[in-house]
Amino acid sequence: MTDIIQATDSGATFKARNDISKFSEQLGLRRLPIFRYDATLERLDSLHARIDGITAGVKAGDTVYYQFPTYNGVQFEKTFVQHMHIRQVNLVAVLHDVEFLRFPSTTYFDEITYLNNFDVVIVHNYRMETVLKEYGLKSNAVNLNIFDYSVNVQIPDRKKLRKK
């Protein structure tokens, strides 16, 4: 499971990715740390070396769960997937955001074509799956039906709660 390493922020970007990594590790998956950085100026040979380093322990036939997007740029996203295909790795996208749906007028990356490079795409819910398929998603989709978060507080007993 890719583990996006980034500075803590107050939004869901950091929390959701960290929780997925935490849950995956509890299930026995190894973390593949990807530092979030601006890759737009990185030379292609450096990018290849970086991805080789991240995935050094991955071999043909393994399954890599890739948290998408990494926000490291289009070149990083595409190159990572190309590396995994060359190495004959099964690829599962764990989809967090779909930029062309969030920001339709400013998105230039063809995310649907990109996601069709994955064997499976894990989506948040049935509605997300339906919309992506309407836009041309051909990869197998699995929807979570609920996106869970890890919390460090006791959840109150529902029977003791009162609506106010």
Sequence and secondary structure as in RCSB ss.txt:
>XXXX:A:sequence
MTDIIQATDSGATFKARNDISKFSEQLGLRRLPIFRYDATLERLDSLHARIDGITAGVKAGDTVYYQFPTYNGVQ
FEKTFVQHMHIRQVNLVAVLHDVEFLRFPSTTYFDEITYLNNFDVVIVHNYRMETVLKEYGLKSNAVNLNIFDYS
VNVQIPDRKKLRKK
>XXXX:A:secstr
 EEEE    SSHHHHHHHHHHHHHHHTT   EEEE    TT  HHHHHHHHHHHTTT  TT EEEEEE  SS HH
HHHHHHHHHHHTT EEEEEE   HHHHSTTT  S HHHHHTTSSEEEESSHHHHHHHHHTT  SEEEE SS    
 SS    GGG    
